[in-house]
């Protein structure tokens, strides 16, 4: 007995059991970013929210196979955003996770770029010899 998975988001611990398991190139092993799967813990008779966050790798625009992975599409409403600062002092509005992926510094939920809260990273001209001397 064997099973093959194609264009699936598989729990990072994998699947085990009797038989052979085959993962194909379009499978991913990451958090699907469900909106609120634990909401059913507070009210056991209701189902959790298993729609996908707009940053989910299972949405067609982000999945490796360009198709929706799973049964439910985007939900959650709009992601919480704030100012994202970059080393050159520029600012853009982004979700915290997107800001961090772009190597920015997230200023907090609801912060804005007007006025610009970002300061460029200061760069001081120096020589390799001065840098080495600082570690002696």
C-alpha positions in Angstrom: 0.0 0.0 0.0 1.3 3.5 -0.8 0.1 7.1 -0.9 1.3 10.0 -2.9 0.7 13.6 -2.1 0.7 16.4 -4.7 0.1 20.0 -4.1 -0.5 19.5 -0.3 0.4 21.3 2.9 1.6 18.5 5.1 2.2 18.7 8.9 5.9 19.1 9.4 6.1 15.9 11.2 5.0 14.1 8.1 2.7 11.2 7.8 3.6 7.7 8.9 1.9 4.3 8.8 2.0 1.1 6.9 3.2 1.5 3.3 5.2 4.0 1.3 4.5 7.7 1.4 5.6 9.8 -1.5 5.9 13.6 -1.3 6.1 15.4 -4.7 7.8 18.6 -5.6 4.7 20.8 -5.1 4.2 19.7 -1.5 4.9 22.2 1.3 5.5 21.6 5.0 4.6 25.0 6.6 1.9 26.6 8.8 -1.1 27.1 6.5 -2.1 30.3 8.5 -5.7 29.5 9.3 -7.7 32.5 10.5 -8.8 31.1 13.9 -8.7 27.3 14.2 -8.9 27.5 18.0 -12.1 29.5 18.2 -14.1 26.3 18.7 -12.3 25.7 22.0 -14.4 28.4 23.6 -17.7 27.1 22.2 -17.3 23.3 21.6 -20.5 23.2 19.5 -19.1 25.6 16.9 -16.4 25.0 14.3 -13.1 26.9 14.2 -12.4 29.4 11.4 -10.3 27.4 9.0 -10.4 30.0 6.2 -6.9 31.2 5.2 -5.1 34.4 6.2 -4.2 36.6 3.2 -0.5 35.7 3.8 -1.2 31.9 3.6 1.1 29.8 1.4 -2.0 27.7 0.5 -3.7 30.5 -1.5 -3.4 30.1 -5.3 -1.1 33.2 -5.7 1.4 31.8 -3.2 1.1 28.0 -3.5 3.8 26.1 -5.4 1.2 24.6 -7.8 -0.7 27.9 -8.3 -3.9 26.3 -7.0 -5.8 26.6 -3.7 -4.4 24.0 -1.3 -7.3 22.8 0.9 -11.0 23.3 0.9 -11.3 26.9 2.1 -10.0 30.1 0.6 -9.1 33.5 2.0 -11.0 34.8 5.0 -10.1 36.7 8.2 -10.9 40.1 6.8 -8.0 42.5 6.3 -4.7 41.7 8.0 -3.6 44.1 10.7 -1.0 46.4 9.3 1.4 49.1 10.5 4.5 51.1 9.4 7.4 49.1 8.2 10.8 50.9 8.3 13.8 50.0 6.1 17.5 50.7 6.5 17.4 53.6 4.0 14.7 55.4 6.1 11.8 54.6 3.7 8.5 53.5 5.1 5.7 51.3 3.8 2.5 50.0 5.3 2.6 46.2 5.7 1.5 43.3 7.9 4.1 42.4 10.5 5.1 39.2 8.9 5.4 40.7 5.5 7.6 43.5 6.9 9.9 41.0 8.6 10.2 39.0 5.4 11.4 42.2 3.7 14.0 42.7 6.5 12.1 45.8 7.8 11.4 46.8 11.3 7.7 46.7 12.2 6.6 49.8 14.2 3.4 48.4 15.5 -0.2 47.7 14.6 -2.0 50.8 13.3 1.1 53.0 12.9 1.3 55.1 9.8 4.0 56.4 7.5 2.8 60.0 7.8 4.8 61.5 9.4 7.5 59.1 8.5 8.6 57.3 11.7 11.7 55.8 10.1 15.3 57.0 10.4 17.9 55.7 8.0 20.6 53.4 9.5 23.6 55.6 10.2 26.7 54.5 8.2 30.1 55.8 9.2 33.0 55.7 6.8 35.9 53.7 8.2 38.8 51.5 7.2 39.3 47.7 7.6 42.2 48.5 9.9 40.0 50.5 12.3 37.5 47.7 12.4 40.2 45.2 13.2 41.7 47.4 15.9 38.3 47.6 17.7 38.5 43.8 18.3 42.0 43.6 19.7 
